[in-house]
Amino acid sequence: MVVEQILDLAKQKGIEAEVYYRTSRDTPIDFENNRLKSLETKATQGIMLRVVVDGKLGFASSTDLTRLEDVVDAAIQTAEIGDRLDFEFAKDFTEIEPVSDYELPTTAKLVGIGEELIAKVHDYNSDILVSAGFHIRSGQTKLATTGGVYGERNSKVVTASLGGELVRGEDFLNAYGYDVAKDGEPDYDKVLATLIEKYTNAEKSATITSGKYPVLFLPRAALSTIGGLFDTILSGQVVVQKASPLAGKLGEKLFGDRLTIYEDPTIGVSACAFDDEGTPTSKKTFIKNGVVEQFYWDRQWAARGNAEAKGNGFRGGLSRPGPDMVNFCMGAGNTALADLIKNMKEGVIVDQVLGAGQSNQLAGEFSVNLDLGYKVENGEIVGRLKNTMVAGSIFEAFDDLIDLSNTCEWVGGSAYMPSMLFGKLGVASREG
């Protein structure tokens, strides 16, 4: 009713309006250092309103839903000093996603699972300080415009993470596993197996001399290092601002044949039929076999870039929308991950990186410090590498791509990534 009431108030004042409503409920369950640390439930709701008054854009948001007229008045007042409108609100679209009848797990159940996972990690090594986390999330989004848009999205999502810290003298080894599921539960056994495999690969230490080597990025590290860079430079906003090396390059072949980056909003946890502006989402390919085909846009930046918005306007909380992807997907290759490793004579596997690394976007360059990485010799993982950095250029790296793995993995809820083996990247190692 809140969305309809605000829309009616706007219509009474004879102004164009877009109303965004979001309600969510989140129960985080956190274990730290082998023990349950916190368990609480947080519920939030709020509205965001954009209006057009005399050709100018106004904006207001509130978590107080008892004074809706004040929200409308505030949006109208901000329009007096707002920017001239250079785009249109969405029109003539209706999509109501039904509420799933899936029953989310109880907190008691997940507390029990957390305790079981900690015990199983300690069966492997009782010295590991284990942390586990779960989130039980449900939410609803409603969107409407005076131009005839009405949409509802509903979600029920459960996430699970399992991590550990192993201290050996002055050596600290952190590893983690993660999974997320919509209308279901994460694969807890897979999360456990991922963590144990990382510790097993890191049991021994290894060293490498600085130089150029084959480097294999596993999916999560590939997303953080390379996927994140592409996600940024494919944004229409970044292109218009001339901060992307892809600006003005549509139709040009800038990468090796094996690079394909696309978006499929019909799959995965983040699947949705419309964005946060009421624009229908759609499948789209951004880079195909190395050729730059298109960028992604919200409505405002599409207007500024003389492009068409195709469902990529999303919000962080009750903020104005900006360009974002539903799912960042990279096409798979032809080789099994085990064979990619087997075919490496001497090289590096990047499993976890520290932060998002450093990048020079205009040059397409990246550099990351390894949080968790391994040395490969004659097709075998021989131990963990410490104090090591990997750097390169996405243009050169994909021209020297050996192959991508023939399967992809979900990283979080909105990226679908293969492993990727590059023939030659810069590796800098500091002993000690």
C-alpha positions as CSV (number, residue, x, y, z in Angstrom):
1,M,0.0,0.0,0.0
2,V,2.9,2.4,0.7
3,V,4.0,2.5,-2.9
4,E,0.5,3.1,-4.2
5,Q,-0.1,5.9,-1.6
6,I,3.0,7.8,-2.5
7,L,2.2,7.4,-6.2
8,D,-1.3,8.8,-5.6
9,L,0.2,11.8,-3.7
10,A,2.5,12.5,-6.6
11,K,-0.3,12.3,-9.2
12,Q,-2.4,14.7,-7.1
13,K,0.4,17.2,-7.4
14,G,0.7,16.6,-11.1
15,I,4.3,15.4,-11.1
16,E,6.1,12.4,-12.6
17,A,7.4,10.0,-9.9
18,E,9.2,6.8,-9.3
19,V,8.8,5.0,-6.0
20,Y,11.1,2.3,-4.7
21,Y,10.3,0.3,-1.6
22,R,12.5,-2.3,0.1
23,T,11.9,-4.4,3.2
24,S,14.3,-7.0,4.5
25,R,14.9,-9.3,7.4
26,D,18.3,-10.7,8.2
27,T,19.4,-13.1,10.9
28,P,23.2,-13.4,11.1
29,I,24.6,-16.3,13.2
30,D,28.3,-15.9,13.9
31,F,30.9,-18.3,15.3
32,E,34.3,-17.0,16.2
33,N,37.3,-18.9,17.6
34,N,35.4,-22.1,17.8
35,R,32.4,-20.6,19.7
36,L,29.1,-19.1,19.0
37,K,29.6,-15.3,19.2
38,S,26.3,-13.6,18.2
39,L,22.8,-14.3,17.0
40,E,20.4,-11.6,16.2
41,T,17.7,-10.6,13.8
42,K,17.6,-7.2,12.0
43,A,14.5,-6.0,10.1
44,T,14.6,-2.9,7.9
45,Q,12.2,-1.1,5.5
46,G,12.2,2.1,3.7
47,I,11.2,4.1,0.6
48,M,13.1,6.1,-2.0
49,L,11.3,8.6,-4.2
50,R,12.4,10.4,-7.4
51,V,10.3,13.1,-8.9
52,V,10.4,15.5,-11.8
53,V,9.3,19.1,-11.2
54,D,9.7,21.7,-14.0
55,G,12.1,19.4,-15.8
56,K,14.4,19.0,-12.7
57,L,15.1,15.8,-10.7
58,G,14.2,15.6,-7.0
59,F,15.1,12.9,-4.6
60,A,14.1,11.8,-1.0
61,S,14.3,8.7,1.1
62,S,12.9,7.6,4.5
63,T,12.6,4.7,6.8
64,D,9.6,6.4,8.5
65,L,6.6,5.2,6.6
66,T,4.1,7.1,8.8
67,R,4.7,10.5,7.1
68,L,4.5,9.8,3.4
69,E,3.4,13.4,2.5
70,D,6.6,14.7,4.1
71,V,8.6,12.4,1.8
72,V,6.9,13.7,-1.3
73,D,7.3,17.3,-0.2
74,A,11.0,16.8,0.5
75,A,11.6,15.3,-3.0
76,I,9.8,18.3,-4.5
77,Q,11.9,20.7,-2.6
78,T,15.2,19.1,-3.7
79,A,14.1,19.4,-7.3
80,E,14.4,23.1,-6.9
81,I,18.2,22.7,-6.8
82,G,18.3,19.4,-8.7
83,D,19.9,18.7,-12.1
84,R,18.0,19.1,-15.3
85,L,16.4,15.7,-16.2
86,D,18.2,14.1,-19.1
87,F,16.3,10.7,-19.1
88,E,12.9,9.3,-18.6
89,F,11.4,7.1,-15.9
90,A,10.4,3.6,-17.0
91,K,6.9,3.2,-18.5
92,D,4.3,0.5,-19.2
93,F,5.8,-2.6,-17.5
94,T,4.3,-5.0,-15.0
95,E,6.0,-8.0,-13.3
96,I,5.0,-9.6,-10.0
97,E,7.2,-12.4,-8.8
98,P,5.3,-14.8,-6.5
99,V,6.4,-15.3,-3.0
100,S,8.1,-18.7,-2.6
101,D,6.5,-21.2,-0.2
102,Y,10.0,-22.3,0.9
103,E,10.4,-22.3,4.7
104,L,13.8,-20.8,5.8
105,P,15.8,-22.9,8.3
106,T,15.5,-22.1,12.0
107,T,18.4,-20.5,13.8
108,A,18.6,-23.6,16.1
109,K,19.2,-25.8,13.0
110,L,22.0,-23.5,11.7
111,V,23.6,-23.3,15.2
112,G,23.7,-27.0,15.2
113,I,25.2,-27.2,11.7
114,G,27.9,-24.6,12.8
115,E,28.9,-26.7,15.7
116,E,29.1,-29.8,13.5
117,L,31.3,-28.0,10.9
118,I,33.7,-26.8,13.6
119,A,34.0,-30.3,15.0
120,K,34.8,-31.7,11.5
121,V,37.5,-29.1,10.9
122,H,39.0,-30.0,14.2
123,D,39.0,-33.7,13.2
124,Y,41.3,-32.6,10.5
125,N,43.4,-30.3,12.7
126,S,42.4,-29.3,16.2
127,D,44.8,-26.3,16.2
128,I,42.7,-24.3,13.7
129,L,40.7,-21.5,15.2
130,V,37.4,-21.9,13.3
131,S,34.9,-19.1,12.4
132,A,31.6,-19.9,10.8
133,G,28.8,-17.6,9.7
134,F,25.3,-18.0,8.4
135,H,22.7,-15.5,7.2
136,I,19.0,-16.2,6.9
137,R,17.6,-13.4,4.6
138,S,14.2,-12.6,3.2
139,G,13.2,-9.5,1.4
140,Q,10.7,-7.8,-0.9
141,T,11.2,-5.0,-3.4
142,K,8.4,-3.0,-4.9
143,L,8.7,-0.4,-7.7
144,A,6.2,1.8,-9.4
145,T,6.2,4.9,-11.7
146,T,3.5,7.3,-12.8
147,G,4.2,6.0,-16.3
148,G,2.6,2.7,-15.6
149,V,5.3,0.5,-14.1
150,Y,4.6,-1.8,-11.2
151,G,7.0,-4.6,-10.1
152,E,7.5,-6.9,-7.2
153,R,10.5,-9.1,-6.4
154,N,10.7,-11.5,-3.4
155,S,13.7,-13.5,-2.1
156,K,14.6,-16.0,0.5
157,V,18.3,-16.6,0.7
158,V,20.6,-18.6,3.0
159,T,24.4,-18.1,3.1
160,A,27.1,-20.1,4.8
161,S,30.8,-19.4,5.3
162,L,33.5,-21.4,7.0
163,G,36.9,-20.1,7.7
164,G,39.9,-20.8,9.9
165,E,43.1,-19.4,11.2
166,L,46.1,-21.6,11.8
167,V,49.0,-20.0,13.6
168,R,52.5,-21.7,13.4
169,G,55.1,-19.5,15.0
170,E,55.0,-16.3,13.0
171,D,53.1,-17.8,10.2
172,F,49.4,-17.1,9.9
173,L,47.3,-19.1,7.5
174,N,43.7,-18.0,6.8
175,A,41.4,-19.9,4.5
176,Y,37.7,-20.0,3.9
177,G,34.8,-21.5,2.0
178,Y,31.5,-20.0,1.1
179,D,28.1,-21.0,-0.5
180,V,24.8,-19.3,-1.0
181,A,21.3,-20.7,-2.0
182,K,18.0,-19.2,-2.9
183,D,14.9,-21.1,-1.8
184,G,17.1,-23.8,-0.3
185,E,20.2,-24.3,1.8
186,P,23.9,-24.0,1.0
187,D,26.0,-27.1,0.4
188,Y,27.6,-27.4,3.8
189,D,29.6,-30.4,2.9
190,K,31.1,-28.6,-0.1
191,V,32.0,-25.6,2.1
192,L,33.8,-27.9,4.5
193,A,35.6,-29.8,1.7
194,T,36.8,-26.5,0.2
195,L,38.3,-25.4,3.5
196,I,40.0,-28.7,4.2
197,E,41.4,-28.8,0.6
198,K,43.0,-25.4,1.0
199,Y,44.7,-26.4,4.3
200,T,45.9,-29.6,2.7
201,N,47.4,-27.8,-0.2
202,A,49.1,-25.3,2.1
203,E,50.5,-27.8,4.6
204,K,54.0,-27.4,3.1
205,S,55.8,-24.2,2.3
206,A,57.3,-23.4,-1.1
207,T,59.4,-20.7,-2.7
208,I,59.6,-19.2,-6.1
209,T,62.1,-16.8,-7.8
210,S,60.7,-13.5,-9.1
211,G,60.1,-13.6,-12.8
212,K,57.5,-14.5,-15.5
213,Y,55.5,-17.7,-14.9
214,P,52.2,-19.5,-15.9
215,V,49.6,-18.3,-13.4
216,L,46.3,-20.1,-12.7
217,F,43.5,-18.1,-11.1
218,L,40.8,-20.1,-9.3
219,P,37.3,-18.6,-9.7
220,R,37.1,-16.4,-6.6
221,A,40.6,-15.0,-7.1
222,A,39.8,-14.6,-10.8
223,L,36.7,-12.5,-10.0
224,S,38.5,-10.3,-7.4
225,T,41.5,-9.6,-9.7
226,I,40.3,-9.7,-13.3
227,G,36.5,-10.0,-13.2
228,G,36.2,-6.9,-11.0
229,L,38.3,-4.9,-13.4
230,F,36.1,-5.9,-16.3
231,D,33.0,-5.2,-14.3
232,T,34.3,-1.6,-13.8
233,I,35.5,-0.8,-17.3
234,L,32.3,-2.2,-19.0
235,S,30.1,0.2,-17.0
236,G,28.5,2.8,-19.2
237,Q,29.1,5.4,-16.6
238,V,32.8,4.8,-16.6
239,V,32.8,4.8,-20.4
240,V,31.1,8.2,-20.6
241,Q,33.5,9.5,-18.0
242,K,36.4,8.3,-20.3
243,A,37.9,6.3,-17.4
244,S,37.6,3.0,-19.3
245,P,40.2,1.8,-21.8
246,L,37.2,0.4,-23.8
247,A,35.7,3.8,-24.5
248,G,35.3,4.3,-28.2
249,K,36.3,0.7,-28.9
250,L,32.9,-1.0,-29.7
251,G,33.4,-3.5,-32.4
252,E,37.1,-3.8,-31.9
253,K,38.9,-7.0,-31.1
254,L,41.0,-6.1,-28.0
255,F,41.4,-9.5,-26.4
256,G,42.2,-13.1,-27.3
257,D,39.6,-15.3,-29.0
258,R,38.7,-17.2,-25.8
259,L,37.4,-14.3,-23.8
260,T,33.6,-14.0,-23.6
261,I,31.9,-12.0,-20.9
262,Y,28.1,-11.9,-20.7
263,E,25.2,-11.4,-18.3
264,D,22.3,-13.8,-17.8
265,P,19.7,-12.5,-15.4
266,T,17.6,-15.6,-15.6
267,I,19.9,-17.9,-13.5
268,G,21.4,-18.0,-10.0
269,V,20.5,-16.5,-6.7
270,S,20.4,-13.0,-8.1
271,A,18.1,-13.8,-11.0
272,C,15.5,-11.0,-11.6
273,A,13.1,-9.9,-14.3
274,F,13.5,-6.2,-13.8
275,D,16.0,-3.8,-12.4
276,D,15.6,-1.1,-9.6
277,E,14.3,1.4,-12.2
278,G,11.5,-0.8,-13.6
279,T,13.4,-1.7,-16.8
280,P,13.1,-5.3,-17.9
281,T,16.4,-7.2,-17.6
282,S,17.8,-9.1,-20.6
283,K,20.6,-11.5,-21.5
284,K,23.5,-9.7,-23.1
285,T,27.0,-10.3,-24.3
286,F,29.6,-7.6,-23.6
287,I,32.7,-9.2,-25.0
288,K,32.5,-12.1,-27.5
289,N,35.6,-13.9,-28.6
290,G,37.7,-10.9,-27.6
291,V,35.5,-8.3,-29.4
292,V,33.9,-5.5,-27.4
293,E,30.2,-5.6,-28.2
294,Q,28.4,-3.4,-25.7
295,F,28.4,-1.9,-22.2
296,Y,25.8,-1.9,-19.4
297,W,23.7,1.2,-18.5
298,D,21.2,2.6,-16.0
299,R,18.7,5.0,-17.5
300,Q,20.5,8.2,-16.7
301,W,23.9,7.2,-18.0
302,A,22.3,5.5,-21.1
303,A,20.8,8.9,-22.0
304,R,24.1,10.6,-21.5
305,G,25.9,7.9,-23.6
306,N,23.3,7.8,-26.4
307,A,22.7,4.2,-25.6
308,E,19.7,2.0,-24.6
309,A,19.1,1.0,-21.0
310,K,18.4,-2.8,-20.8
311,G,17.9,-3.5,-17.1
312,N,21.1,-2.6,-15.4
313,G,20.0,0.2,-13.0
314,F,20.4,-1.0,-9.4
315,R,20.6,0.6,-5.9
316,G,22.6,0.1,-2.8
317,G,20.0,0.4,-0.1
318,L,17.8,3.5,-0.4
319,S,20.1,5.3,-2.8
320,R,19.8,6.6,-6.3
321,P,20.3,3.8,-8.9
322,G,23.6,3.4,-10.8
323,P,24.9,0.9,-13.5
324,D,25.4,-2.6,-12.2
325,M,25.2,-6.2,-13.6
326,V,22.7,-8.8,-12.4
327,N,25.2,-11.6,-12.9
328,F,28.8,-11.2,-14.2
329,C,29.5,-14.3,-16.3
330,M,32.6,-15.5,-18.1
331,G,32.5,-18.2,-20.7
332,A,34.1,-21.6,-19.9
333,G,37.0,-23.1,-21.8
334,N,37.9,-26.7,-22.9
335,T,40.1,-28.1,-20.2
336,A,39.3,-29.7,-16.8
337,L,40.8,-27.8,-13.9
338,A,42.9,-30.9,-12.8
339,D,44.4,-31.0,-16.3
340,L,45.2,-27.3,-16.3
341,I,47.3,-27.9,-13.1
342,K,48.8,-31.1,-14.5
343,N,50.1,-29.3,-17.6
344,M,52.0,-26.7,-15.6
345,K,55.7,-27.4,-15.4
346,E,56.4,-24.5,-12.9
347,G,53.9,-21.9,-12.0
348,V,51.6,-20.3,-9.5
349,I,48.0,-21.0,-8.4
350,V,46.1,-18.0,-7.0
351,D,43.4,-19.1,-4.6
352,Q,42.7,-16.1,-2.4
353,V,43.9,-12.5,-2.8
354,L,44.2,-9.7,-0.3
355,G,41.5,-7.1,-0.8
356,A,40.6,-6.2,-4.4
357,G,44.2,-5.5,-5.4
358,Q,45.5,-2.5,-7.3
359,S,44.5,-1.6,-10.8
360,N,45.3,1.1,-13.4
361,Q,41.9,1.0,-15.2
362,L,42.9,3.2,-18.1
363,A,45.8,0.8,-18.8
364,G,43.9,-2.4,-18.0
365,E,46.6,-3.3,-15.5
366,F,46.2,-5.3,-12.2
367,S,48.4,-6.4,-9.3
368,V,47.4,-8.5,-6.3
369,N,49.1,-9.8,-3.2
370,L,48.4,-13.5,-2.6
371,D,46.5,-14.2,0.6
372,L,46.6,-17.9,-0.3
373,G,48.5,-19.3,-3.3
374,Y,50.4,-22.4,-4.2
375,K,53.6,-23.4,-6.2
376,V,53.2,-26.0,-8.9
377,E,56.1,-28.1,-10.1
378,N,55.7,-30.8,-12.8
379,G,51.9,-30.7,-12.5
380,E,51.7,-31.1,-8.8
381,I,51.0,-28.6,-6.0
382,V,54.1,-28.7,-3.8
383,G,53.2,-26.1,-1.2
384,R,52.1,-22.6,-0.2
385,L,53.7,-19.4,-1.4
386,K,54.0,-16.5,1.0
387,N,55.0,-12.8,0.4
388,T,54.1,-13.1,-3.3
389,M,52.5,-10.7,-5.8
390,V,51.1,-11.3,-9.3
391,A,50.7,-8.5,-11.8
392,G,49.8,-8.1,-15.5
393,S,47.7,-6.4,-18.1
394,I,44.3,-7.9,-19.1
395,F,45.1,-7.2,-22.8
396,E,48.4,-9.1,-22.7
397,A,47.1,-11.7,-20.4
398,F,44.2,-12.8,-22.6
399,D,46.4,-12.8,-25.7
400,D,48.6,-15.4,-23.8
401,L,45.7,-17.4,-22.3
402,I,46.5,-21.1,-22.2
403,D,42.9,-22.0,-21.5
404,L,39.9,-21.6,-19.2
405,S,38.5,-24.5,-17.2
406,N,35.6,-26.3,-18.8
407,T,33.3,-25.7,-15.9
408,C,32.3,-22.5,-14.1
409,E,31.5,-21.9,-10.4
410,W,29.3,-19.4,-8.7
411,V,31.3,-17.0,-6.7
412,G,28.9,-15.4,-4.1
413,G,25.5,-15.0,-5.6
414,S,26.2,-12.9,-8.7
415,A,29.3,-14.1,-10.5
416,Y,29.8,-17.2,-12.6
417,M,33.4,-17.8,-13.2
418,P,35.8,-20.4,-14.6
419,S,39.4,-20.9,-13.5
420,M,41.8,-19.3,-15.9
421,L,45.4,-20.2,-16.8
422,F,47.6,-17.5,-18.3
423,G,50.9,-18.4,-20.0
424,K,53.0,-15.6,-18.6
425,L,52.4,-13.1,-15.8
426,G,54.8,-11.2,-13.6
427,V,55.5,-12.8,-10.2
428,A,57.3,-11.0,-7.5
429,S,58.4,-12.9,-4.4
430,R,60.1,-11.7,-1.2
431,E,61.7,-14.3,1.0
432,G,61.0,-14.4,4.7
